[in-house]
Amino acid sequence: HNVWGSIPHRRLAVFGSENEGKAEGVSESETKPDTGLPEVPVPADDTPEVLNKALSGLSSRWKNWWVRGILTLAMISFFFIIIYLGPMVLMLIVLCVQIKCFQEIIHIGYSVYHSYHLPWFRTLSWYFLLCVNYFFYGETVTDYFFNLVQREEPLRILSKYHRLISFALYLTGFCMFVLSLVKKHYRLQFYMFGWTHVTLLIVVTQSHLIIHNLFEGMIWFIVPISCVICNDIMAYMFGFFFGRTPLIKLSPKKTWEGFIGGFFSTVVFGILLSYVMAGYSFFVCPVEFNSDHNSFEVDCVPSDLFQLQDYALPATLESLTGWPTVRLYPFQIHSISLSAFASLMGPFGGFFASGFKRAFKIKDFANTIPGHGGIMDRFDCQYLMATFVNVYIASFIRGPNPAKVVQQLLALRLDQQLNIFNSLKSHLIERGLLEDVA
């Protein structure tokens, strides 16, 4: 048994272990409402031996503080390294994190499903993951690698019939699920079918949005992720040293002091980080694929969003600082929204994950990172943040993309291109931008 084996057998009755064979029957355990939060069992100590020896003289509270701190610094250092390696490595890391998070969530369901010796659930779960990734990443390839796709005949065919192929793959999995249904376990199997699809919605869809944010410029990837990390760290620090007032029952260790301290710290951090990064083209330019060199390029003239501008201060702030104006990047104004969301709404992703774990009486999704739990334990807030950033860019930042319009025009027939050219020419002549030389 591993960590998932800690799920008590009495909880499995909820899934129909004793009364599953009764026609239209409902087990007694299913009718009982939750009377309170279940007690989370104490997990096995997964701290590396070298840290155990070094911190052996400390209390468990301070030992956990040092373990979390050391591993946090290690993860931040790794984050800096992958940023230095460029956007392609970042995309691969996002894909790896997505697969690991999916595995951790599905493994909880499989620990229940496997007890019935019905192996199709795990196989179908990974098959559906493959199908959904094929659909989303195929869409991304078509959008951002248009020239490469049009240049290669096999890719052009796959792009043209991409959605049909994706649907055929999913339909195959759907039929496989129906054929795998076993008498007396129908309800459980449909429960797990829903489990898989909700996991795909939460994990795969959000990771796809992270990739889209990355293509807008690495600053849209780094700043939101860094704000969530900063809020997590500062909320823990403020809660550890000053926390007295419980915040939410789902996470008894979370306090109002940590929540408020994390908010103000993250807003300040977001403004300062944005100021530093907005001055470098490597961070602010959209990630584009150069089909001539078959490589990603991050090179452009920064937009107005990343040009310093003077902003007049309100009278109150002017009297306090003595400055009539302040020079900022417009992106710093947007960073306030990003950091505020990371501080106020991002933690609810963590609360949601806490409720999920308590429902199955587990402390962490896995024991991948000592002192932190599994990968999903560290990215539960990031996925919610990714959706907000994508919506924010679409609502307030992104305008029509000329490159994509040209791509769509080149995909048309020659007579259609000629009709569009004549229409555009007439429009520009009417606007006085071109002279009629006919």
N, C-alpha and C positions, 0 to 999 in steps of 0.2 A: 504493500500500500504506500502511495505517496501522499502529498499534502491534500490531494482531492479525496483520498480515502477517509478523511476525517469527517465527511458528511454522515451524520448519525443515520442508522437504518430506519429509525422511526420516522424520519423526514421523507424517506423514500415511499412511505405509504401514501403521501400526497400524490405521487405519480401512479398509484394504483397497484401496489405490490401485492396486497392481500385481496382486494375486492375487484380486481381488474376483470375477472372472469364473470362477474355478475352482470347479466344483461340490464342495461340502462341503470345500473346501480351506482350509487355515490358513496364512497367510503366515509366513515365517521370523521377521519382526520381532515377530509376536504371541507367538511361543514363547519369545523371549528375555526373561529376567527383568531387572528394573531392577538395574543394577550399582552404582548410586549416585545421588546428587542431581545433576541436570543443572546445568550452569553457566548462570546467568541473564545474558542479554546486558545491556550497559550501555544504558539508555534515553536517548533524546534529551533535551537540556536544555530543560525547559519553564518555567524560571524567568522571571517577567516582566522585561522589559528594565530597568525602573527599579531593581529589586532587584539585577540583575546589575551595573549600574554602581555602586550604593552599596556592594556587598559584593565588588567586584573585587579588593581587596587581601587578602582572607582566603583561607585554605586551603579545600579542598573540604569538609573535615569541619566547620569552623566556618561556612562559607557555608551548608551544609545545615541546620545548627543554627538559624541566624538565619532562614532561609526558612521552616522548619517552625514556628518560634516566632511569627513575624509572621502567618502564615496561620492558625495555631491561635487566636491572639487575635482575628483577624477572624471566624473561625467561632463562637467563644464569644460575641462581640458580637452576631452574627446570631441565635444561640440565645436570648439575652436579649430581643431585639426580638420574635421570634415568640411567646415566652412572654407578653410584655406585650400582644400583640395578641389573646390569648385562645385558648380551646380549638378553635374552628372553624378558625382559621388553622393550629393545630398538626395537626389532622386532615388538612388539605389538604397540609401539608408532608410528613407521613408517607406520604400517597398518592404524592406526587411522588418522594420518595426510593425508595419501592417500585418505581415504574416505571423509574427510572434504574438501580437495582441489577439489575432483571430484564434491562434492555437490555444492560448491561455483560457479564453472564454469558452471555446468549444469543448475543451478538455473537462470543464465542469459538467457540461451536459453528457459527455461521453462516459464519465464515471458512473452516471446513473444508467445510461442506455446500455452500457456494456454488461451490466448485471443480468440482462435478459438474453445475452449471447446473440444479439442481433447486430452484426458488424456493419451493416450497410450505412448506418448513420454517419460514421466517421468518413467512409469513402465518399458518400454523397456530399458531405459538408465541404471537403476539400475540392470536389469536382465543381460545386457551385462557386467556390472562391475563384477557381480558375476561370470559369465562365464570366463572372462579373469583372474580373481584372482584364480579361480579353476585351470585353465591351468597352470599359472605361479607357484603358490605355490605347485601344485602337482608335477611339475618338480623338484622344490627345495627339497621337501620331499623325492623323489626318489633318488636324488643325495646325500643328506647329512644324510639321515636316513635309509640307505640301510638295515642295520641289523635289525632294527625295522620292516621295511616293509616286509622283508623275513620271519620274525618270526610270523607275524599275517596273517592268510589266507585271510580275507577280504581286508586287505591293499595290499597283493600281487596281488590279482585279479584286484583291482582298479589301481595299478601301471602298470600292464601288458597292460590294455586296456585304460590307462589314456588319450591318445591323441584321441582315437576313441570316448570316452565319452565326451571329451571337444568339439570335432567337432560336435557331435550330439546336445549338448546343444546350441552351437552357431547357428547351422542350425535351431533349433527350434525358437530361437529369430528372425532369418532372415525371416522365414515363418510368424511369428507373425507380423513383420513389414509390409510385403507385404499385409497381410490380413487386416491391419489397415489403408491402404491407402484410403483417402477420396477424392471424386471428387472435383475439384476446388482448392485443397490444395496439390496436388502432389509435386509441386516444393518446397514448404515450408517443407513438410515432408522429402523429400530427403536431403534438406539442413540440417535439424536437425539430420538426420541419420549420415551425415558426421560430424556434430558437435560432436556427441557422440563418434565417433570412433577416431577423432583427440584428444579429451580429454583423451580417454583411452590410446592412444599412448603416450601422453605427461606425464600423471600422473602415470598410473599403471605400464607401462614399466619401467619408471625411478625409481619408488619405489622398483620394483623387483631388479633392479641393485644395489640399496642401500643395500638390504638384502645380495646379493652376496658379495659386498665389505665387509660387516660386518663379513661374514664367513672367510674371509682372515685374519682377525685380527681386533680388535676394533680400532687400530690405523689408519687403512685405512678408518674407518668410522668417527672417531672423528676429525682427523687433517683436512681433506677437509672441513667438515662442519664448524669447528672452523675458518678456513681461510676465508670462505665466510662471516661468522658473523663478524670477525675482519675487513674485507674489508668494509663491510656495515657500521660498526660503525665509522671507521677511515675516510672513505670518507665523511660521514656525518659531522664529527667533523671538518675536514680540510675545507670542503665546507662551514660550518656554520661560521667559524671564518675568513677564508682567501679567500673564493670563490668570484671571480669576473668575470671569463670568462665562459660563457655558454658552455656546452659540447655537448648536443644533444637536438633538438627541442621536441622530444617525452617526455623528462623529463626536463622541463625548470629549475628546481632547482638544477640539477646536473651540476657541474662545473669541469673544467680541474684541478683546484687546488685540489679539493677533489679526483678526479680520480688518479692523480699522487701521492698525499700524501697517499691515501689508498693503492696504489701499494707497495711503499717502506715499509710502516708499516706492511703490510701483509706478505711480504717476510721475514722480520726480525722476526715477530711473528711466522711464520711457522717453521723457523729454531730453535728457542728457544723452542717452544712447542714440536717439534720432539725430541730434545735432552732430555727433561724431560721424555717423555713417552716411548722412546726407551729402557730405562733401566728397565722397568717393564714387566714381562712375561704376566701379566694380560691384557696388552694392545697389545702386539706384537704377541702372540700365536694365531694360527687359532682357531676359535670357532668350537668345535667338540661335537658331541652327543654321550654320553656314554650309550650304550644300556643296560648295566648291571644295572646301577643306574637310567636309564631313566631321565637323566639330562644333561645339557650342561656343558662342561669342557673347561677351558682355562689354559692349563698346557703343557709346552713343553720346549725343549732346544732351545733358540732363534737362528734363522738362522744367517748367516754371515751378513745379511742386518742390524742386530741389535747388532753387535759386534763392539766395538770401534776400529778404525784403524787410522794409521798415514798417513796424506796427505801432500805432499810437497807443500809449497806455491810458487806462482810465484815470480820472483825476485823483482818486484815492491812492492808487499805486504810484502815480507820479509824485505825489506829496511825500510818500514814504521813501521812494528810491531816489528822487531828484532827476529821474530820466524821463524826458517827454516821449521818447520812442524807444523801442527795443528791436534789435535786428535778429530775425528768426527765419528758419526755413518753414514754408507752409506745411511741410510734412510733420513738423513738430506739433502743429495744432491738431492734425489728425492723430498723432500718437497719443494725445490725451484721451481720445475716444477708445483707442485700442487698449491702452493700459487700464482705463476705467472698467472696460468690459472684462479684461483679464482678472481684475480684482473683485468686481462685484458679481459677475455672472459666471466666470470661469470656475470658481469653487463649487458651483452646483453640479458640475460634471463629476467632481470628486465625491460630493454628497450622494449623487446617484449611484456611483460605483460602491460607496460604503453600504448603501441600502441593499444593493445586489449581493455583496459579499455576506452581509448579515443574514440575508434570506437563506443562505446555504451554510451559515456558521463557519465561515473561513475568514482568516485575517487578511490574507493577501491573495492575489491572483496566482502568484508563483513565488519562488524564492530565488529568482535570477540575480537580483542585486541585494546584497546583505544590507539590512537596515531599511530598505526601501520596498521590498517585495518584488513583484514581477514588472515586466515592461508596461503592462496595462495600468499598473498602479501609478506609474510616472506620467502616462500619457492620457489619463482619463479626462483631464481638463483641456489638453491640447486639441482634441478633436472638436470640442465645442467651440474653441477659439478659431479653428480653421474655417468653420462654417461662417462665423461672424465676419471674419476678414474677407472671405470671398463675397459675401453679400454687401459688405461695406464698399469694396472696390467697384462692384457692379453698380451700386447706387450713387456713389459720390465721386468716383475717380475715373473709371474707364469710359472712354468715348468710342465712337466708331473706329475700327481698325482698318486703315487703308490697305495694309498688306493682305488682310483676309478678303477684302472686297476684290482686290486684283486676282487673288487666287480663285475666287468663285467665277470671275469673268473669264479667266483663262480656261476654266473647265467647260465653258459653254461652246456650242457649235460656232463656226465662223460667221454664219449669217446672223446669229443672235448677238455676237460681239459687235458686228457692224451696225446693227439696229441700235444697240446701246450707245455706240460711239456717235452716231448721228443725233440721237436724242440728247446726249450730253453736250455735243457741239452746239445744237440749237439753243439749249438752255444757257450756255456761256455767252452766246452772241446776244441773247435777250438781256442778260445782265450787264452787257457792255465790257465783258472781260476778253472777248475775241472779236475780231473784225470779220464781217461777212465778205469774203473774197470771191464768192461765186459770180 
